[in-house]
Amino acid sequence: MLSWTVLGGSPAWPNPGQAASGYLLESDERRMLIDCGSGIAQELRAVNPPPLTDILITHFHADHWFDLVPLHYAFRYGSWRDRPKPLLHLPPGGRAVLDTVASVWDGSVETFEAAFDLIEYDPHDDLRLGDLHITFAPCLHYTTCYSVKIATPSAVIVFSADTAPTERLARFAHGADLFVCEAALGDASNDSSERGHMDAAEAGREARRAGAKRLLLTHIPEEIGYDFVRERAGAEYKGPIDLAMPGLRIDV
Ligand SMILES: [Zn+2]
């Protein structure tokens, strides 16, 4: 069993009523929050899943991790304080980032360590957590960021995180049962500049090249128009397409 539930999929300027990046991944043995962007702590509390085993952060843009701040209070002082601490998997250098952030209110990395067991993952290495086999691929983004592949013996989900199209991404996502891909731009077809995001047509193209069985588009600013997004992706990719809306759960 492997499932992906959207808690939020907003870009950095959040869509009304939608938190930023945050997804609940559940397998037979693990329950992992992937990204914890602004607004995710309250979405998670509303869903109130059984205890998390893991939290994984793809990169340190605010819309992918800021709610670790309110979430850590759940485990220090809030109603989840008796729950086991989840493992918090951070990109390399993550401990120093959290130490700097907490220093603003005279805290330190220990502030977060009171709530989570911190680990910096090595993106060149595999991560094995119970029945999950996790691998990483570098994104083409404005800061260090990793796409994530989560495999169990029966299913594979690939999450692009934030990235412009790359040759590497389609290879990395090859054969995925579910490809969760960002589509943060409106129409980038005439934009040849170096950039760190893609549009829906490019996401559809990546999904087609990867041979993905199903595509979930996320990180979509609502002003682009959801029909437009679906239409452009559908022109490139003929498999099933969903748009990331809070509460959407996909079992693969
Ligand atoms: Zn980003």
Residues whose N, C-alpha, C, O or C-beta is under 5 A from the ligand:
A	BS01	ZN	H61 D162
